[in-house]
Amino acid sequence: MAKLWPYATPGIPDHLFEQLPGIPLSSREVRLLLLGYLRLKPKDVLWDIGAGTGTLAIEAALMIPQGRVVAVERDGDVAELIRRNCDRFGLTNVQVIQGSAPNCLSELPHHPDCIFVEGGRNLKDILLAAWDYLPSLGRVVVTAGNLETLYAVSETFAQLRVRNIEAAQPAVNRLETKGNYQVFTAVDPIFILSGEKYE
């Protein structure tokens, strides 16, 4: 367990992660849902494609210390940010790969048991390529922030014949202090889609 987060349960507050301006961060409440959809086993390998600040990769790595997380990020500065965040939490089971999916997927270490894709410009191409590396009964979890991405994921899931599909659009509100009042502020909504490979 990391000294910065000495708990067995996930749910690291957002402010404990180092961040960069303009780089989005999945909020704690959304990460908790995503971790549930991943259904990781103790020795699983997770590919986190489009890892951003690495918040989900770090939460997952803390949950499966005997497993491996491969965090893929195309931007060099952001990939270095993930490494710094891994150091903050004392993690040794996260491997950060600077690369652009789907082109870099063939070079990734460890075949995945589960793949998480957080949006992306060429999301359909990423899903189609990543699917080939997923074993039978492997899981895929994808987030979509707009209707176009949601449609692309749905269409690709149908093409790949993803089984046991689940989809949700959680509504999360956080209590914040504004002036003399405490108000609930909505966290940006996303769609979460998941499913399994049966071959």
C-alpha positions as CSV (number, residue, x, y, z in Angstrom):
1,M,0.0,0.0,0.0
2,A,1.2,3.5,-0.8
3,K,1.8,5.9,2.1
4,L,-0.1,8.6,0.1
5,W,-3.1,6.3,0.0
6,P,-2.8,3.7,2.7
7,Y,-6.2,2.1,2.1
8,A,-7.3,-1.1,0.5
9,T,-10.3,0.5,-1.1
10,P,-10.1,2.7,-4.3
11,G,-11.3,6.3,-4.4
12,I,-8.2,8.5,-4.3
13,P,-9.2,12.2,-4.1
14,D,-8.3,14.0,-7.3
15,H,-6.0,16.6,-5.6
16,L,-3.6,13.8,-4.6
17,F,-2.6,13.4,-8.3
18,E,-0.1,15.7,-9.9
19,Q,-1.9,17.3,-12.9
20,L,-1.1,19.4,-16.0
21,P,-3.2,22.3,-17.2
22,G,-5.5,21.2,-20.0
23,I,-5.1,17.5,-19.4
24,P,-8.5,16.0,-18.3
25,L,-8.7,13.9,-15.2
26,S,-11.4,11.3,-14.6
27,S,-13.1,12.3,-11.4
28,R,-12.9,10.0,-8.4
29,E,-16.5,9.1,-8.6
30,V,-16.2,8.1,-12.2
31,R,-13.0,6.1,-11.6
32,L,-14.8,4.1,-8.9
33,L,-17.5,3.1,-11.5
34,L,-14.9,2.3,-14.1
35,L,-12.9,0.1,-11.7
36,G,-16.2,-1.9,-11.1
37,Y,-16.8,-2.3,-14.8
38,L,-13.2,-3.6,-15.3
39,R,-13.7,-6.6,-13.0
40,L,-10.0,-7.1,-12.5
41,K,-8.6,-10.3,-11.0
42,P,-5.5,-10.4,-8.8
43,K,-3.0,-11.3,-11.5
44,D,-4.6,-9.6,-14.5
45,V,-2.9,-7.4,-17.1
46,L,-4.8,-4.2,-17.9
47,W,-4.0,-2.1,-20.9
48,D,-5.1,1.5,-20.3
49,I,-5.1,3.2,-23.7
50,G,-5.2,7.0,-23.6
51,A,-4.2,7.0,-20.0
52,G,-4.0,10.8,-19.5
53,T,-2.8,11.6,-16.0
54,G,-2.8,7.9,-15.1
55,T,-5.4,8.1,-12.4
56,L,-7.3,5.0,-13.5
57,A,-4.0,3.1,-14.1
58,I,-2.8,4.0,-10.6
59,E,-6.1,3.0,-8.9
60,A,-6.1,-0.3,-10.8
61,A,-2.4,-1.0,-10.0
62,L,-3.0,-0.5,-6.3
63,M,-5.9,-3.0,-6.4
64,I,-3.9,-5.7,-8.2
65,P,-0.3,-5.5,-6.9
66,Q,0.4,-9.0,-8.4
67,G,-1.0,-7.9,-11.7
68,R,0.3,-5.5,-14.4
69,V,-0.9,-2.2,-15.8
70,V,0.3,-0.9,-19.2
71,A,-0.5,2.8,-19.5
72,V,-0.4,4.0,-23.1
73,E,-0.2,7.8,-23.8
74,R,0.8,9.5,-27.0
75,D,2.0,12.8,-25.5
76,G,5.5,12.7,-24.1
77,D,4.9,15.3,-21.3
78,V,1.7,13.5,-20.2
79,A,3.5,10.1,-20.3
80,E,6.1,11.6,-18.0
81,L,3.3,12.9,-15.7
82,I,2.0,9.3,-15.4
83,R,5.4,8.2,-14.3
84,R,5.6,10.9,-11.7
85,N,2.2,10.0,-10.4
86,C,3.2,6.3,-10.2
87,D,6.3,7.4,-8.2
88,R,4.1,9.4,-5.8
89,F,2.2,6.2,-5.0
90,G,5.2,3.9,-4.9
91,L,4.0,1.7,-7.8
92,T,6.3,-0.7,-9.6
93,N,3.6,-2.7,-11.5
94,V,2.7,0.1,-14.0
95,Q,4.6,0.3,-17.3
96,V,4.1,3.6,-19.1
97,I,4.5,3.5,-22.9
98,Q,4.6,6.6,-25.0
99,G,3.0,5.8,-28.2
100,S,0.0,6.3,-30.4
101,A,-2.7,3.6,-30.6
102,P,-3.4,1.6,-32.6
103,N,0.1,1.7,-34.1
104,C,1.9,1.0,-30.9
105,L,-0.2,-1.9,-29.7
106,S,2.0,-4.6,-31.3
107,E,4.9,-3.4,-29.3
108,L,3.2,-3.5,-25.9
109,P,4.5,-5.9,-23.3
110,H,2.2,-8.5,-21.7
111,H,-1.0,-9.5,-23.5
112,P,-4.1,-8.0,-21.8
113,D,-6.9,-9.6,-19.8
114,C,-8.8,-6.4,-19.9
115,I,-8.6,-3.3,-22.0
116,F,-9.7,0.2,-21.1
117,V,-10.0,2.9,-23.8
118,E,-10.7,6.4,-22.8
119,G,-12.0,8.0,-26.0
120,G,-9.6,9.0,-28.7
121,R,-9.7,10.4,-32.2
122,N,-9.5,7.1,-34.0
123,L,-11.5,5.1,-31.4
124,K,-12.9,2.6,-33.9
125,D,-9.5,1.7,-35.2
126,I,-8.1,1.4,-31.7
127,L,-10.9,-0.9,-30.6
128,L,-10.6,-3.1,-33.7
129,A,-6.9,-3.5,-33.3
130,A,-6.9,-4.0,-29.5
131,W,-9.6,-6.6,-29.8
132,D,-7.2,-9.0,-31.5
133,Y,-5.0,-9.0,-28.4
134,L,-7.8,-9.7,-26.0
135,P,-8.2,-13.4,-25.0
136,S,-11.6,-15.2,-24.9
137,L,-13.5,-14.0,-21.8
138,G,-11.4,-10.8,-21.8
139,R,-13.1,-7.5,-21.0
140,V,-13.2,-4.2,-22.7
141,V,-14.4,-0.9,-21.1
142,V,-14.7,2.3,-23.1
143,T,-15.8,5.8,-22.2
144,A,-17.5,8.3,-24.5
145,G,-18.0,11.9,-23.8
146,N,-20.3,12.8,-26.7
147,L,-23.0,11.3,-28.9
148,E,-20.6,10.7,-31.9
149,T,-18.2,8.7,-29.8
150,L,-21.1,6.8,-28.2
151,Y,-22.3,5.9,-31.7
152,A,-18.9,4.8,-32.8
153,V,-18.4,2.6,-29.8
154,S,-21.8,1.0,-30.2
155,E,-21.2,0.4,-33.9
156,T,-17.8,-1.1,-33.2
157,F,-19.1,-3.3,-30.4
158,A,-21.7,-4.7,-32.9
159,Q,-19.1,-5.3,-35.5
160,L,-16.8,-7.1,-33.0
161,R,-19.8,-9.1,-31.6
162,V,-19.0,-8.0,-28.1
163,R,-21.0,-10.0,-25.6
164,N,-22.7,-9.1,-22.2
165,I,-22.7,-5.4,-23.1
166,E,-23.4,-3.0,-20.3
167,A,-23.9,0.7,-20.8
168,A,-24.5,3.5,-18.3
169,Q,-24.5,7.3,-18.1
170,P,-23.8,8.2,-14.5
171,A,-24.9,11.5,-13.1
172,V,-22.4,12.7,-10.4
173,N,-22.8,15.9,-8.3
174,R,-20.2,17.1,-5.9
175,L,-20.7,19.4,-2.9
176,E,-18.7,22.6,-3.3
177,T,-18.5,25.9,-1.4
178,K,-19.4,29.0,-3.4
179,G,-19.3,32.1,-1.4
180,N,-21.4,31.6,1.8
181,Y,-23.3,28.6,0.3
182,Q,-22.6,24.9,-0.3
183,V,-24.0,23.8,-3.6
184,F,-24.0,20.7,-5.7
185,T,-22.0,21.0,-8.9
186,A,-22.4,18.4,-11.7
187,V,-19.3,16.5,-12.9
188,D,-19.0,16.3,-16.7
189,P,-21.2,13.3,-17.7
190,I,-19.8,10.4,-19.7
191,F,-21.1,7.2,-21.1
192,I,-19.5,3.9,-19.9
193,L,-19.7,0.8,-22.2
194,S,-18.3,-2.6,-21.4
195,G,-18.5,-6.1,-22.7
196,E,-16.7,-9.4,-23.1
197,K,-15.0,-11.4,-25.9
198,Y,-16.4,-14.9,-26.5
199,E,-14.5,-17.0,-29.1
